[in-house]
Amino acid sequence: MKKWNSAFTSLAISYVSMVLVIVLLLCSVFYIYFSSKYKEELRAKNQLILENTAQTIETTVLQRVQQVYLELSLDKTADLRLFADSSNQMHPGSVIDLQELLKSEAAAHSDIVQAVHLYDPKRNVMLSSRYGLNYHADQRDGAEYWADWMDGMRKYKQNDLWTPARWIPEDIFSRVPGGNGNTLITYAHSYPFQSSGENSDLIIAIDVKESAMNGIIRNMMPSQYESTFILDRSGRMIKGSDEGTSGLQDEFNSSITKVLEFGAGAGSFLDKIGGTSYVVSYQTLPSTGWKMYSAMPSSFFYEKSVVVQKLTLGVCLVAILLGTLLSGILARMNYSPIKRLALKIKDLTGHTPDHATNEYRMIDSAFIRLSDKVSSLEETLQANSPIIKRNVVLNILHNDFNREALAKELQYLGVSREFNHYCCLLLNSGDAFAPLSSGNMQVVMQQMINQLEAVCLPGTRIIAEELPDKKIAVILCAREASDALLEQFSHWVLAESKRQFHLDFQLSWGSWVRKMADVHISYNVARTLMKYAYFLPETSILKDLRLLERENSLDEIPQSVLMRFREKLQARQLREIETSVEQLVTAMREGVYPADYCHFVLANIVFVYSDYLKSVRYNPPVQGHLDLYNQYIGIRNIDDFRDWLADSVTTFIHQTEKRNSERAISTIESAKLYIERHLSEDLSLEAVSAKVFISPKYLSKLFKEELGVTYTDYITGRRMERAKVLIENNNMTVEQIASTVGYGTAAYFIKRFKEMYGCTPGNYLRNTAKQV
């Protein structure tokens, strides 16, 4: 036993260990040299594939489904409110027309949409493009297949809901087992838009084919298809690769949990799954907040060189043999002085240790281990201190602590019991950081947080932290609640950010609370006020609590304001377009409309503008695809939105006018002039084309390309515009007006007028009189 614990054995083992370490280091050098670049390539490639797939699903499936909802809710030919009005017994013909509208929407998007349903939760009546009209909808055969979105929306505080995927047979009324079917995901949205699910008049539900998303994943990620999932915020599977994905999801549960805990919208990391190294990538779908999860074995992307492996193995074996020989020689050479030193230590201490123990090695190892542990602990605490503080602050803001855990964390933050009032403020950079690079932005952000926490206000303690959306949350701890204190602090922040960093910011105030556990309430108030920073960019400090009342408002912007933009755009009247946009901006800034509703209206304006540009086959003056929606997302405030839209429309009209001048502008202007002067006469395509000396087919093509509308729609529009003017003058009968604008019968005129404006001429006159 003594022999194996001697200093000679220790030296020999040490030298051999050094040889092994050197050999391992040599192997590592080979490995790092030949494979390190593959690891980065692996993450980048995997993340890029997932990002492209997620973007494709977002644009070709999710946004299209939301567009279907917008088309239904804004369709002026179908009054959805009549279906929800229990006092109004709808005519069977109206129900059939409404169902035909649902069928046409489903057919227009048949590649992704299975069916479209209208559901009245108060009367429990559902009208479906696929199943027709169903009374007592939640009690009939097949009700279990739509019970998830019906029951979910009845109790839902928000206005839209996505269900997980579930299998629905082709014949939902059959009780015979088996048969064909589809796996569907349902998107349900309240109507009107701003109402919550539990307070909605109607629920519009769209059954989305899971196969549409599966097909995208299969085409774009064939090798990752089996291990790719789409998960909601709670980790439930919204969509899997096939029917056997439940077992696969169990296998990947640990890494899925990590992905759900990450606050970032996208990223990748290495993980061990079932003993195998995987590269896990995730990407958030903006429309729904779902996360796409994909895991692939690291070995899938590259193969190690067999030649390099053999060469490395050979070099390692030779190095081990030579190192072992040299270790024995060196151990023998150094054994004598170490033995003499050990004997001297024994003589000095007068203690003879157990011969089975190498005291020198034991003591030396103990000190080394103790030193390493202390150093490691200090470094770990120092390195993780900002992360720990950030997690604590975020958990407080999101109310993720119980009271016992919160008391411990407050000690870490250095918040003493002398403070009994707390207020959360939000500092929004807006586009202030846009000129800065990523590195400079991080440096500026950290400097601002350090300066905020260093502010010395009597009887206060300030805690500041960066939020995932690049805002800064400030928790002001004070002995007394004082708005004057908030004013003083806010003006200091704005002045210092301007003086030191030359940046402009906006601040929002939360409410004062008496416990740190209730800071999340103050944070929610500040976050709600900050939503209106987009519409009030000139307001540096958002503290008016009247803005909170807008969140619960059910008011809607008059349809006339929204329709004016569409009409003037089709007429290409630049000044009137700018006026309509200015009226819309003013309504949003000065009205009592919720921020989310205003964003919804602005997005609808962008969609209308984009669709019109597509209809006239407009090509932008610069190369590239004209992606108006992504440009709109990047706009920071409503003033920039107004300027951007005005510049875009101005460019479009100038380009179009230039094109018109090059392509028979005189011909189409002559046709328009003749139409204006002869509205009461025969305005058939053949008659007007003869007057301007071109073929009917070419005249029809000019109207479609240059004005964006068909010839018939243009004639109808001009006649209805003249009819509106005559009705407003209120000095002619309906029959006289119909004859004046070219309609042979008053009944047909009334029908076309109602199709155009949604009401009869008599109702329009009464509404005009009320507005006056």
Secondary structure, 3 states (H helix, E strand, C coil): CCHHHCHHHHHHHHHHHHHHHHHHHHHHHHHHHHHHHHHHHHHHHHHHHHHHHHHHHHHHHHHHHHHHHHHHHHCCCCCHHHHHCCCCCCCHHHHHHHHHHHHHHHHHCCCCEEEEEEEECCCCEEEECCCEEEECCCCCCCHHHCHHHHHHHHCCCCCEEECCCEEEECCCCCCCCCCCEEEEEEEEEEECCCCCHHHCCEEEEEEEEHHHHHHHHHHHCCCCHHHEEEECCCCCEEECCCCCHHHHHHHCHHHHHHHHHCCCCEEEEEEEECCEEEEEEEEECCCCCCEEEEEEEHHHCCCCCHHHHHHHHHHHHHHHHHHHHHHHHHHHHHHHHHHHHHHHHHHHHCCCCCCCCCHHHHHHHHHHHHHHHHHHHHHHHHHHHHHHHHHHHHHHHCCCCCHHHHHHHHHHHCCCCCCCEEEEEEEECCCCCCCCCHHHHHHHHHHHHHHHHCCCCCCEEEEEEECCCCCEEEEEEECCCCHHHHHHHHHHHHHHHHHHHCCCCEEEECCCECCHHHHHHHHHHHHHHHHHHCCCCCCCEECCCHHHHHHCCCCCCCHHHHHHHHHHHHHCCHHHHHHHHHHHHHHHHHCCCCHHHHHHHHHHHHHHHHHHHHHCCCCCCCCCCCCHHHHHHCCCCHHHHHHHHHHHHHHHHHHHHHHHHHCCHHHHHHHHHHHHHCCCCCCCHHHHHHHCCCCHHHHHHHHHHHHCCCHHHHHHHHHHHHHHHHHHHCCCCHHHHHHHCCCCCHHHHHHHHHHHHCCCHHHHHHHHHHHC
